[in-house]
Amino acid sequence: MTLRGKMLATYVGLTVVGVTLVSVFSSWQIKNYLDRRTEEGLRDQVHAFGAMFDNTLVDPDSLIAEGETLRRMARALGLRLTLIGRDGVVRFDSEVPRDSLSRLENHLHRPEVQAARSGSFGMNRRHSTSVEREFLYAAMAVNRLTPAGPDTLYVRAALRYDTIVALDRQVQLIVWIIGVITLLAITLVSVQVSRRITNPILGIAGAARAIRDGDLSRRIPVRSADEIGALAAAINDMAEKLSADITQLRKLERVRSEFLGNVSHELRTPIFSLQGFLETLLDGAMDDPAVNRDFLEKAHRHAARLNALLTDLMEISSIESGEMKMSFRQILLAATLTDAVEEMKPAAAKKRIALTLDDDGCAEESVYADQARVKQVVVNLLDNAIKYTADGGHVRCFLRREHEFCAVDVADTGCGIAEEHLPRIFERFYRVDKDRSREAGGTGLGLAIAKHIVEAHGGSIRVRSREGEGSTFTFTLKRV
């Protein structure tokens, strides 16, 4: 059974039980009330008649003898009026002609008359053999003085019980009709309520199935602030997160695929070169003094390049996996730059490149950083500048203040970088000129490593360049 069916069955079942209980209880209460009110009304009417016959200003015997007045009064009240002597003989009955009274049984032993004899009032319900109908009887004893002495007259009023039963049935019918109407109304309301509750749930289920099947763009309208609205919002958030996660996974997969492709390509070149040189030497060139030393030197360069590539691969893998450990402390940045420049001077001297350092009066500026990693960044930038600057050029390292940061510029007079390459220059293995980069001995990872290290320090790195006019790489570290 569907949720809507279960909810509707529950609502309707509870309503049926509730309406039935209320209707039965109401009917019982109303019946008791009607019976009680009927008995009280009949009692009051008997008392009224009794008071009339007890009134010394009225001659009861003349009223009984005349009779017609009493019949009109009884019929007007919807009663059967009976007057019974103390001996039980019926002296008047509004439903029996006067000439037929002698055929009536003695009423002295009627239950209501016996009760009236004992306590001045009695009530009983039974079938009347005189008129063949069921009546509710009420009787009282009226004690009076007559010329012959004290006398007792029993005044009895009777109400047709089928009239009471008909009224009771009519009232119960009205109660049950109201109950059925209430049941129908609550059923209709339950249908609407169940639809209002289940329709959003069905929408949520459909959207969840669509998300499960891969439609991560599917969203559920949030139309309320209740639990269902919260569920819809949670599923939307989950879909957003899944979409972002899958986008990230796809990006990572693409990066991984590109990375593996680049790594395999970068490794293949030195390995194939090494293999070629070694095979040539093994095939006889080893005994040729004219080529053996040259081939061995070339093999050594490719082995060194392969070692540098593997070192950089392990370095960037450690950085990107979060395993790179850093030792932060307060350092003088100018001293770190001096060490890096001194280390790179021999490489610059081989190409007759002027390598200078200018601290612009910032020799005492300190930063909170890992000194070895900062030096690695500077060495990478200087190494690139030297590699791509022609012989006799100039590479300058410049330290300056930039608001709350220390900025380090590494500028060269090299070939420069075309504008379309600048946005991707810090990507792994991205090369502006692949052939020239490999000839220069670069691994394609230096700038990516530098970017990761600078950002791990809370700084930033950027480049300005114009083709044919040189490049300037700048990174910043927060001043202490």
N, C-alpha and C positions, 0 to 999 in steps of 0.2 A: 504494500500500500504506500502511496506517495505521502510526503509530509503534509501536503494540503489535505488529503483524505483523512489522515490521522488527526490533524487539528480539527477538521470539520466534524469527524465522528466524536471526538472528545467534547467539543462545544455542544453539539446537539444532544449527546448522551447526558451530559451534565444538566442541560436545559430541560430535557424530558423528565429526568429524575426530580429536578427542582420544582418544575411546574406541577408535576403530579403530586409531589408531597404538599406543596402549597395549596393546590386545589382540593385535595382530600382533607387537609387540616381545615381549610376555610369552609368547606361544605359542612364538616362536622361541627365547627364552631357556629356557623350560621343556623344549622338545624337546631342545635341546642338553644341558641338565642331565640329562634322563632318559637320553639316549644315553650321556653320559659316565659316569653312575652305573651304567648297565647294563654298559658295558665294564669299568669298575673292578670291579664285583661278579663278572662272569664271570672276570676275571683272577684275583681272589682265590680263586674256587672252583677254577680250574685249578691254582693254586699249592697249594691244600689237597690236591687229589688227587695232585699231583706229590709233595708231601711224604710222603703216605701210601705211595706206591710207592718212594720213596727211602729209606724207613725200613728199616733192616737187620733190625728185629725182625719185620717182616711179610714173608711170602713172596708176592711179587707173582704168581708163576706159579700158586700155589694159588688166589688170589683170582680170577684170570682164568679158571682152569679151572672154578671153582665158579660164578662169574658172577652168581648170583642176588642176592648181597649188593650187588654193584656196581649192579645194575639198581634195586634198592630205594632205594639212596642217590641215584642219578641222578633217579629219578622224584620222590623227596621234595624234591629241589632244583629240579625242573622243568627238568632239563637232559637233553641227549643226550650221553652219555659214550662216547668212542671211544679205544681203546688201539691204537697203531700201532707195529709193530716198526721197527727201524732200516732194514730192507729195504723198508718201505712196505706190508707186508702187514698187514691189519686183524686184530688178535688178539682184539678185543672191541668190541661196539657194543650199547649198551643198547636200541636200537630195532630191531636185526636179530637174529633167532634164530641160535644158534651154528652150526646146520647150514647156514645160508645165507651165512656169512661168506666162504666160498670163491668166491661169485659176485660179491663186491664188487671194484671196481677197486682197483688198487694206489694207495695214498694218498700215496706218497712225494713226488709233485709237486704236491700241494695247496698253495696259496699260504701258508696258515698254517703248514704243516709245513715248507716251505722257509724261511720266516722263522724258525721255531724252530730249524732246523738252523744258521742263520746267527747268530742272536743269542740263542738259548735261549728265545725267546718270539715268537709270531706271532698276528696277528688278521686276520680276513677275513669279509666278509659276501657270501653268494651263495646260489643255489638248489641244493638237494641233489637229485641224480638218484636217490639211493638211496631216499629217502622222499618225494620230490616236494614239498618244502616249502623256504621260505627260512629260513636260519639265520644267526646271528652266531657265528662260530667263533673259538675261542682255543686255542692249542696251546703246549706247552712241552716241552722235551727233558729227560728224566731220565736222567742217566748213572749206571750202577750196575755193581757187580761181581757176576759170576755164577761158578759153578764152571767154566764154560767160558771165562771171561775177561771183560774189559770189555764192557759192552753199553749200548745206548741205547734207551730206550722213549719214544715220543711220546705224551703225555697230551693229549687234545683234548676240550674241552667245547663244546657248541653250545646256543644258546638260540633257540627259535623266534622269528623276527623279527616275525611277525604278533601275537605277544603284546605286544611292545614297541610296535608300531604301534597296537594297540588301546588300550594305556594312554596313549600320546601323544594319541590322538584323544579319549579320555575327558577328559583334562586340558584339552585345547584347547576341548572343548565346555563344560566348566565355566567356563573363562576367558571365552568368548564369551557364555555365559548371564549371567555377572556383568556383562559389558560392556553387554548389552542392558538388564538391570535398572538399571544405573547411568544409561544413556541415558534410560530412562523416568522415573527419579526426578528427574534433572536437568531433563528437559522439563517435568515437573509443577511443579518449583520455579521454573523459568523463567517458566511461565505466571503463577504467583502473583506473582513479582517484577515481571514486566512489567505486570500489573494494578495492583500497588501503586504503580508509578512512573507509569503512564499515567492511572490514574483521577484523581489530583489534577490532572494536566495537562489532562485533558478538562474537569474542573470549572473550572479556571482559564480555559480557552478559552471555555466557556459563559458564565462571568461576564464575560469581556472582551467577548463579543458583546452581552451584555445591557447593559453599560455603553456600548458603542458605539451601541446602539439607544436610549439615553436613560435607562435604568434605573440612575440613579446611587446608588440605595439598596442595590444588590446588593453583597454582600461575600463574600469567599472565606474559609472556615474555615482557619486556620493550624494544622495538626496536627503539624508537625515543624519542627526547627530547621536543616534542611539547605537546599540550594539551592532546592528547590521551595517550601519554606516561606518563604524569602526572596523568591522571585518572587511568591508569593501576597500577602505583606505589602506588597511594592512596588506591586502592582496596587491593593490596598486603599488605600494611601496616595495613589496617583494618583486613585482614585475620590473619596476625601475631598477632595483638592485641587480636582478638577474640579467637585465638588458645591459647594465653597465659592466657586470662581471663577464658576460659573454663577449661584449665588445673588447674588454681588456684582455680576455683570453685569446680572442682572435688576433688582437694586436700583438700579444706576446708570442703567439704561434707564428705570426708573420715575421716578427723580429727574430725569433728562434730560427726559423727557416732561413731568413736572410743571413743571420749570424753563422749558421752552419755552412751555408753556401760560401760566404766570404772566407770563413776559416779554412774550409777545404781548398778554396782557390789560392788563398795566401800561403798555405802549407805546401800545396802541390808544386808551386814554382821553385822554391829553393830545394825541395826534395828531388824533383826531376833534374834540376841543374847539378846537384850533388851526384846523383846517379849517373848522369851523362859524363861528368868529369872523371869520376872513378872508373867507369867502364872503359873510357878512352885510355886512362892510365894502365888499367889491367890488360888492355888489348895490345900494349907495346909501347905506348907513349911514355911510360915510366922510365924507359931506357934512353929517351931522347932528351938530352939536356936543354934543348931549345924550347921545349914545351912543358916538361914535367913540373918545373917550379911555377910557371904561370898558372897551370891547371890546379896545382895544389893551393896556390894563393886564392884563386877564384872559389875553389871548394871551401876554403876556410872562411871567406867572406859570406858565402851562402849559409854555412853552418852557424856563423855568428848572427846572421839575420834571422835564421830559424830559431836560435836561442832567444833573441830579443822578442820575436813574435810570441813564443810560448810564455815568456816572462810577462809580457803585456796581457796576454790572454788570461793568465792566472790572476793578474792584478785586477783587471776589470771584472772578472768573475767574482773575486772576493769583494770588490766594492759593491756590485749590483746585488749580491746575495745578502748584504748586510754583515758579512763576516770580517770586513776590514776594521782592524783595531786602530784607534788613534790615541795619542797621548797628548792631551791639551795642557798647555801651560803658557804663561806670559812670556813672549819673546820679543826681541828687537827685530823688527822686520828688515831694517837696513842691513843688519849683520847677516841675515839669512840670504838676502839678495847678493851681498858681496861674495859669500861662499859659492853661490850658484854661478856667478859671473866668472870667478876665478877658475872654477871647474871647467867652464866651457871655453876659456881663452885659447887653449891649445887647438881646439877644433876650428875656432875662428882664425887663428894665425895661419893654419894650413891653407886657407883661402884668401889670406891677406885682407881679412874683414876686420874693421875697427869695432871692437866691442867695448862699450862704455857704460858706466853706471852714474846716475845723477840722483841724489836723495833730496834735492830741493829743500834742504834745511830740515828734513824729517828724520834725521839720524836717530833721534831719541823716541820716535813713535813706536809704540808697542801694540801687539795684538795678542789675543788669546787663541792659540792655534797649536797644531802639531807641526813642529819645526821641520821634521824630515819630509812630511807630505807637502808642505808649502814649498820647500826647496825643490821637490820633485816636479811641482807645477811650473816653477820658474825655469828649471832645466829643460823640461819638455818644450816650453815656449821658445826658449833661446835656441834649442837644437833645431826646431822647425825654422826659425828665422835664419839661422846660419845655412841650413840646407838649401833654402829657396832664395838666398841672396847671392848674386853673382860675385865672382872674385873682385876684391878691391872695394866692396860695398861697406855699409855701415849698419850695425845693429846696436840699438840703444835701450838700456833698461832704466826706467825712470820711476821714482817713488814720489808720490804727492798726496796731499790731503784732499778728500772729496766728502764734504760735510762730516758725518760721524764715522766715515770709513777712511781707510788707507787704500789708495789705488795704485796698482803697479801696471805700468805700460811697458810692453816689449814691442818696439817699433823697428822695422827693417826697411831697406831700400831695394827689396827684391822685386819679383815679377808681379806681385799683387794677385788679387782674387777677383774674378768676375762677379758682378752683383748677384746673378742668379744662383751662385753657389753659396753665398753667405748664410742663408737660413739653415743649411744642412752641414755646415763646416764642422760642427761638434759631434756629428753622428759617427758611430763606430764604422770603420773601414770606408768612410766616405772620402773619396779622393777627387780633387779637381782635375789633376792630370795623372792618371794611373801609372802610365809608363815612367814618367819623370819621378813620381813618388817612389816607385820601386827602385829606380836607379839611385835615388838619394838614400835608400836604405830605411825608409820609414815603414812602420807596421800598420799605419792607418788607425791606431788606437790612442795615440798620445794625447790628442785634443779631447777625446771622450773621457779619458782618465783624468785629465786636468779639470774638466767641467764637473765631474762627480766629486772630486776632492774639494774644489772651491765651494760647491753647493752644500757639502757636508759641514763646512765651516760657517754656513749661513751667509755666504757671499754670493757674488754673481760674476760671470765672465762674458765678455762680448768681443766683437771684432769690428774694426773699420778698415776698409781696403778699397783701393781703386786699381784696376788692372793697369800694370806697367808702372805704377808709382809706389808700390810697397804696401805693407800691411801693419796695423797696430792692434795687438791683442791686449785687452785690459781686464784685470780681475780685481775685485775689491774684498777687503776683510774689515770687520768692524774694529774700530779703535778701542783701546782700553782707557 
